[in-house]
Amino acid sequence: DFDSVPAPPLFASMRAKVAKPSSSVFCDWTRDAAAAYGDADAAQRTFAAMAALIEGIKIIDDIQDEEGQCVAVDLGVGRALNLALGALAYSLELTAALPLADASWRAATAAIGRGIRETAIGQDLETKSTGDFAMFWKIVDRKTSPLVATAFELGALAAGAAPADADALRALAIPFGRLLQVCDDCNDALGPEASDWRMPHLNL
């Protein structure tokens, strides 16, 4: 029984971290989507799954952006990638455990899977960035917007929305994802701890 074997401390701490996620715009948008279907509190059940998804993607993003302070610097790239893989897998586990009807459960699991896949495509596009606006928006729409879509879908499904209605919320993900990325880029380039001047072709 694999579950009877204690997780190494690093993975155990990751699980503990996502079990009590700090407030984020993704939590807010998940709650907003749930509220639109009459049960804002239902979003709470999805926060850990979203937090694990974002944790895994953030580790990979920090490696790709060659951040000076990140998990990969502390542990080495190999161990950091293993932790990222563990976080992404845990996100799917937590989603599979949500108390949803069959069709909604499948839709929620697919939403997490799409978030992982589409963000990976966006990350790969970023490695080929040409530094022009067309490429910038292409990267954002494949890298950032899928996470927004996942947040909207999970919140709606948790509140009892039909899978087709939750899926329709993905149309909002592009403008909200762009808004999020522009704000993030401005902060990274102009904020008090600006770091993104190192690779200007990767940001706004």
Disulfide bonds with the S-S distance in Angstrom:
none
